[in-house]
Amino acid sequence: MRIYNVTVHVEPSVEADWLNYMVNQHIPDVMNTGSFTQARISKIESDQDQGGLSYSIQYTANSKEKLQEYHLNFAPQLQADHLQKFGQKCLAFRTEMEVLAHFVSNSNAHD
């Protein structure tokens, strides 16, 4: 299993528009490529004030091949669309990770 993580630093002036775009258009478009089985978007909470807000979007792929397929066939256009809409007001950093182990709690005792 692979995780494709996109960390995006968002200027406050476009945060609401960007979040709406991500939830209602970009992430669904990425999921519709068939390369990923799930996605999640999270706001990064940090004590550091960097003059903006940061978000993490994590996409799960079943294999390295599925992730490579995404990079070859879909990523260039989807990234270009994002850049055209938000320019330098949203800066992205991408990381690929191989999942080595996955743990699920069998108890909710430690909420």
N, C-alpha and C positions, 0 to 999 in steps of 0.2 A: 504494500500500500504506500502511496506517495501523498504528501501534502504540498500543495503549491500555495505559498503564503505571499500575499501582496500587502505590504505596509504602505499606507498613504498618509502623507502629511498634508492637511487641508487648511487653507487660510479661512479664518472665521467668516469672512465676507461671502463665501460660497458654500459654507457647510450645509445649510438646509437644502439648497439645490443639488449639491453633490450627493448627499445621503439619499434624497428622493430618486435621483438618477440611478444610483447604485442598486437600490432595493427594487425599483420598478422596471429598470431597463437593462443595465449592464450585467448584473449578476444573473438574471434570467437568460440573457443572451449567451453568457458563458456556459451556463448549465445546458442550454439547448444545443450546444455543440456535441453532446454525448460523451465528452471526454472525462467528466467528473460525476461522482455518485452523490456528492453532497457539498454544500457550501455554508459558511457562517461568516457573519460580519460582526466585529466587536470593536468597541471604542477602547482605546488604550488609555488607561489611567496612570498618570505619572506625576510626581512632585515637581518635575522640571517644567518650567514655562518656556516653550520654544516659539512663542508667538503664533501658535496655531494649534490644531488638534490632530491627533493621529488615530488611524483606524487600521485594523488588521482584517483582511478578507482571506479566509482559508478554504481552499478547494481540495477535496479528496478525490484522488484517482486510484483506480485499482492496480495500475501497473505503470512502470516507467514508459512503456510504449504508448499508453494512452496520453500521458503527459507530453511526450514528444510529438504525438499527433496534433495535440492542441497547439503547441508552439509553432509547428510547421504550417498548419492549415487555418488557424483561427486567430491566434494572438496578435499578429501584426495589424490586422484591420480593427480588432476590438480596442487595442491600445491606441491606435491612431484616432479612433472615434473619441476616446476619452481625452486625449491630448487636444483635439480640436475644440471640444466643448469647454474644457477647463484650463488649458494652457499650463502655465507655470504656477498656477494657484493651487495645484494638487500635484505633489511630487511623490512618485512611487518607487519603492525598493522591493525587489522580488527575491524570494528564497525558495528553494526546493528542498524538501526533507523526505527521507526514507523512514517510515514508521518501523521501529524495531520491536516494540511491544505495545500492547493496548490493554489498559486495565479499566474495569467497570466496577463500581462499588456495588456490593450486594446489600448495603444498609444505608439508610438516610440518617443515621444517628449523629453524623457530624456535619449538620447543615451549617 
